[in-house]
Amino acid sequence: MVSPIIFVSGIFFVFITYFIIYIRIYNKRKLQLIDWSILSLATFNGLGFTFVYWATNNGKNNPFWTQYITMYDNYTATIYLLLCIILGLSYVFGWNIIKSIKRLPAKNEKTLKESFYLNAVIKTRLIAWVMLFLGIVSYALYTKAYGGFLGILNYTIAIRSGTISIYNPLSFLQKLGYFPLFSSYLFFGQIIEKTKAKTANKRCFFGYIISFAFSIYVLYSMAGRVSMLVYFSTFILGYILYNYNSFTKLVRKLVSLVIILPLGLFGIDSILSRSSRGIGVIEL
């Protein structure tokens, strides 16, 4: 049975946090990193927790996770939400400390920013290429036991469900296959930054195409619906947040994205054939 105290407390925490962020964005007319961090905290630790708790107590979750989630009572849930509030306040406290540090003189600050930006761009590109290389090599070694890049596609569901009988001593390398995902994010950031170096942009675009294509392959081979949806939506969300010039348009685009996400999840689930035809959105 769903505890009303846990449910109401979770919703109240989310509502208050969203309202505070709305006031901040409305007054400043921009979305800062601190706002994004607190929004993530409220969404995943607040709304996500409340939804999973409600769904689990209504028999929508699998038995493995149900045994852990049903252990939450009013006391432990209250402690959990209080810790989330403390974590959010810590975000704000740390943000204000950094902002209050005395700034450098204008000339030195400009020179320092230009030097820092150039070094950051170079290092970011290097890290992106290294992660892409390590990810491809690691996943090649991991898939060798299953017949290589193409052979593993015959075992995706079995591997994910844990029913695979093939022994793979290099199974720990599977997680390194996610490196190209982060690599594609870095290349994408360099592309939308619109730097003046055309040759560098071409290399970044080339790296982005490779990392993006390999990332789709990795996610498909792992048969992950939500992970694939998160991967695609991250690019869309990043582009929206980077290029918005109106608060009203930003809210409209974010609302549209939220509406589209469930449809995208159904589409990905249909492609991967992970669920039965009659499954509902809650079960999915």
Phi and psi in degrees as a GROMACS rama.xvg file:
@    title "Ramachandran Plot"
@    xaxis  label "Phi"
@    yaxis  label "Psi"
@TYPE xy
-75.4599  127.621  VAL-2
-76.2551  121.75  SER-3
-63.2631  -30.0483  PRO-4
-65.8154  -45.4088  ILE-5
-64.6889  -45.3886  ILE-6
-63.8078  -48.9281  PHE-7
-66.6444  -39.601  VAL-8
-63.2709  -42.7777  SER-9
-63.4324  -45.635  GLY-10
-64.4889  -39.6987  ILE-11
-63.8449  -42.2482  PHE-12
-60.552  -44.0769  PHE-13
-65.7028  -45.5999  VAL-14
-62.0201  -47.0444  PHE-15
-63.2484  -43.0797  ILE-16
-64.1651  -45.8435  THR-17
-61.5649  -39.7866  TYR-18
-65.3502  -41.9  PHE-19
-63.8129  -44.0608  ILE-20
-64.0079  -38.2146  ILE-21
-61.7785  -43.5639  TYR-22
-63.4637  -41.8013  ILE-23
-62.8424  -46.9448  ARG-24
-66.503  -39.0829  ILE-25
-64.7176  -38.1724  TYR-26
-76.4873  -40.6506  ASN-27
-89.0737  -15.7215  LYS-28
59.8802  27.6968  ARG-29
-159.794  157.268  LYS-30
-103.874  112.939  LEU-31
-92.1492  168.416  GLN-32
-60.7376  -36.4605  LEU-33
-64.2647  -36.725  ILE-34
-65.2033  -42.9646  ASP-35
-63.546  -39.6388  TRP-36
-64.726  -44.6242  SER-37
-69.628  -36.6427  ILE-38
-60.9978  -41.9791  LEU-39
-63.6814  -40.8725  SER-40
-61.6134  -47.0141  LEU-41
-67.2125  -37.318  ALA-42
-71.1114  -50.5051  THR-43
-83.091  -46.1277  PHE-44
-82.7973  -20.843  ASN-45
-102.962  -69.7574  GLY-46
-65.1485  -42.4868  LEU-47
-62.5236  -45.2862  GLY-48
-61.9439  -44.9941  PHE-49
-63.2113  -42.8194  THR-50
-65.8999  -45.9351  PHE-51
-64.1253  -39.3742  VAL-52
-63.4154  -45.3897  TYR-53
-64.4084  -47.1005  TRP-54
-63.586  -39.2533  ALA-55
-65.1352  -43.0522  THR-56
-72.9539  -8.7911  ASN-57
-107.05  17.1404  ASN-58
75.0643  23.0821  GLY-59
-93.7529  -8.81611  LYS-60
-103.471  164.676  ASN-61
-80.3744  158.301  ASN-62
-58.3015  -32.9522  PRO-63
-61.0556  -48.8199  PHE-64
-80.0322  -26.1556  TRP-65
-60.6288  -39.6828  THR-66
-63.0968  -26.5181  GLN-67
-88.1615  -42.0359  TYR-68
-70.4788  -35.0846  ILE-69
-70.4467  -8.91185  THR-70
-73.7168  -16.3148  MET-71
-70.2873  124.553  TYR-72
-112.874  -174.109  ASP-73
-59.955  -38.0455  ASN-74
-68.253  -52.4514  TYR-75
-66.0718  -36.5798  THR-76
-66.8916  -37.7436  ALA-77
-65.116  -43.0748  THR-78
-60.9455  -41.8374  ILE-79
-60.7632  -47.5296  TYR-80
-68.3255  -35.2869  LEU-81
-64.5086  -39.3088  LEU-82
-64.9536  -35.2994  LEU-83
-64.2796  -40.3537  CYS-84
-64.4641  -43.3706  ILE-85
-62.2417  -40.2299  ILE-86
-62.9697  -42.5558  LEU-87
-63.1484  -42.0958  GLY-88
-65.0976  -33.4347  LEU-89
-65.3267  -38.0468  SER-90
-56.3156  -50.6262  TYR-91
-64.4727  -42.369  VAL-92
-62.5598  -46.7597  PHE-93
-65.2227  -37.8261  GLY-94
-62.9656  -43.949  TRP-95
-68.245  -32.8977  ASN-96
-64.6348  -46.0108  ILE-97
-62.6467  -41.5789  ILE-98
-68.9127  -24.7568  LYS-99
-86.7397  -7.69817  SER-100
-63.8124  136.716  ILE-101
-61.4485  130.81  LYS-102
-82.2576  156.525  ARG-103
-75.3248  161.778  LEU-104
-55.669  153.883  PRO-105
-55.6358  -46.4474  ALA-106
-64.7267  -49.1203  LYS-107
-63.7894  -36.3284  ASN-108
-65.7992  -41.7705  GLU-109
-64.8072  -44.5435  LYS-110
-64.0378  -41.6395  THR-111
-65.0654  -39.9462  LEU-112
-65.1316  -42.7589  LYS-113
-63.9699  -43.0637  GLU-114
-66.4074  -42.6234  SER-115
-63.9679  -41.6799  PHE-116
-63.4726  -44.4452  TYR-117
-63.0543  -45.5514  LEU-118
-64.0066  -38.6264  ASN-119
-65.3206  -40.3479  ALA-120
-63.5875  -46.3533  VAL-121
-63.3738  -45.9509  ILE-122
-66.5926  -37.4104  LYS-123
-63.3607  -43.1553  THR-124
-64.8824  -40.508  ARG-125
-63.5911  -45.568  LEU-126
-61.8449  -39.7094  ILE-127
-61.9994  -44.8189  ALA-128
-67.455  -40.6983  TRP-129
-63.7147  -44.306  VAL-130
-64.5747  -37.9366  MET-131
-63.7044  -44.9632  LEU-132
-64.1846  -47.774  PHE-133
-63.4986  -38.4975  LEU-134
-64.4698  -44.8026  GLY-135
-66.3828  -44.9649  ILE-136
-64.1502  -44.6838  VAL-137
-63.0957  -42.6362  SER-138
-71.0973  -30.2888  TYR-139
-64.2424  -42.3435  ALA-140
-67.8168  -37.6869  LEU-141
-66.1936  -42.427  TYR-142
-78.965  -8.2208  THR-143
-58.8233  -37.3915  LYS-144
-69.1967  -19.362  ALA-145
-104.785  7.9451  TYR-146
101.865  17.0874  GLY-147
90.8351  -167.285  GLY-148
-60.5093  -36.8035  PHE-149
-86.6621  -34.9467  LEU-150
-63.6581  -34.1898  GLY-151
-66.9024  -22.2097  ILE-152
-64.6712  -18.4818  LEU-153
-81.808  -10.0067  ASN-154
-121.245  12.9025  TYR-155
-57.8948  -50.8385  THR-156
-66.5986  -40.2343  ILE-157
-64.822  -40.0428  ALA-158
-66.6017  -43.2231  ILE-159
-67.3258  -36.2433  ARG-160
-83.8654  -8.89843  SER-161
80.8862  18.6102  GLY-162
-101.981  7.12312  THR-163
-70.142  138.399  ILE-164
-105.244  -2.0626  SER-165
-80.4888  127.729  ILE-166
-81.5806  128.346  TYR-167
-128.029  103.547  ASN-168
-67.9258  -14.2579  PRO-169
-107.358  26.8734  LEU-170
-64.1623  -23.6145  SER-171
-66.1531  -17.6234  PHE-172
-78.3257  -7.36186  LEU-173
-58.9031  -42.8908  GLN-174
-65.2668  -27.2834  LYS-175
-70.3431  -13.4044  LEU-176
-66.0597  -14.0759  GLY-177
-79.6546  -10.0758  TYR-178
-54.948  -44.0663  PHE-179
-59.9592  -26.0116  PRO-180
-62.6455  -48.6626  LEU-181
-66.4669  -34.4868  PHE-182
-61.8335  -42.7226  SER-183
-65.6376  -34.1803  SER-184
-63.3841  -42.467  TYR-185
-65.9752  -44.2776  LEU-186
-63.6856  -40.4334  PHE-187
-62.8589  -40.5592  PHE-188
-62.4393  -38.5768  GLY-189
-66.8484  -35.456  GLN-190
-69.3684  -47.7324  ILE-191
-75.147  -12.5746  ILE-192
-68.77  -24.5927  GLU-193
59.9401  53.9203  LYS-194
-73.0487  162.745  THR-195
-78.8028  -19.9909  LYS-196
-75.0328  101.632  ALA-197
-67.3154  -39.1779  LYS-198
-64.4637  -39.2443  THR-199
-65.9877  -38.555  ALA-200
-63.9342  -38.0437  ASN-201
-64.6343  -41.1952  LYS-202
-65.9967  -39.5876  ARG-203
-64.986  -40.8003  CYS-204
-65.0652  -40.1501  PHE-205
-63.6216  -44.7478  PHE-206
-64.5937  -35.7794  GLY-207
-65.7637  -43.1212  TYR-208
-60.5134  -45.293  ILE-209
-64.882  -49.4869  ILE-210
-65.9738  -37.0012  SER-211
-65.7158  -46.2697  PHE-212
-64.014  -42.9785  ALA-213
-69.9268  -33.3497  PHE-214
-64.3888  -41.7721  SER-215
-61.6078  -41.031  ILE-216
-62.1126  -45.4442  TYR-217
-61.7637  -46.8048  VAL-218
-64.5843  -37.3243  LEU-219
-67.2442  -40.7603  TYR-220
-68.8102  -24.078  SER-221
-91.4205  -5.73886  MET-222
54.701  39.35  ALA-223
-95.7546  114.404  GLY-224
-74.4524  -54.3883  ARG-225
-66.1191  -40.2788  VAL-226
-62.6856  -37.4758  SER-227
-69.4201  -39.0596  MET-228
-64.6559  -43.8553  LEU-229
-62.3947  -38.888  VAL-230
-61.1976  -49.4287  TYR-231
-66.7537  -43.9967  PHE-232
-68.0488  -24.5183  SER-233
-63.3724  -40.7578  THR-234
-64.196  -43.9854  PHE-235
-64.2673  -46.1166  ILE-236
-65.133  -41.5461  LEU-237
-61.6403  -41.6534  GLY-238
-66.1272  -40.3101  TYR-239
-64.0075  -47.221  ILE-240
-68.2649  -29.7667  LEU-241
-79.6382  -30.6659  TYR-242
-110.779  3.75904  ASN-243
-73.5473  145.762  TYR-244
-129.518  5.85541  ASN-245
-144.026  131.749  SER-246
-62.8882  -39.619  PHE-247
-64.0427  -44.3572  THR-248
-65.7496  -36.0064  LYS-249
-61.7557  -47.9352  LEU-250
-62.0041  -41.2747  VAL-251
-62.7614  -42.2919  ARG-252
-69.2884  -38.5553  LYS-253
-66.4079  -40.2735  LEU-254
-63.6672  -41.5837  VAL-255
-61.7918  -39.6471  SER-256
-64.8247  -41.0623  LEU-257
-62.6785  -37.4091  VAL-258
-70.3606  -37.1597  ILE-259
-73.8059  -30.3875  ILE-260
-54.7065  -48.0829  LEU-261
-60.251  -37.4131  PRO-262
-64.2005  -39.4919  LEU-263
-64.1614  -36.8827  GLY-264
-65.1627  -41.308  LEU-265
-64.5068  -40.0752  PHE-266
-63.949  -45.0482  GLY-267
-65.0967  -40.0266  ILE-268
-62.9268  -36.4168  ASP-269
-67.3842  -39.5251  SER-270
-66.9138  -42.7249  ILE-271
-81.08  -14.8014  LEU-272
55.3876  47.6951  SER-273
-88.8561  -23.5536  ARG-274
-126.417  166.81  SER-275
-74.2859  163.347  SER-276
-64.2105  -34.54  ARG-277
-91.5014  12.8979  GLY-278
-70.2669  142.627  ILE-279
-95.1377  173.452  GLY-280
-66.9644  -34.8975  VAL-281
-65.2741  -47.9267  ILE-282
-63.0212  -40.0443  GLU-283
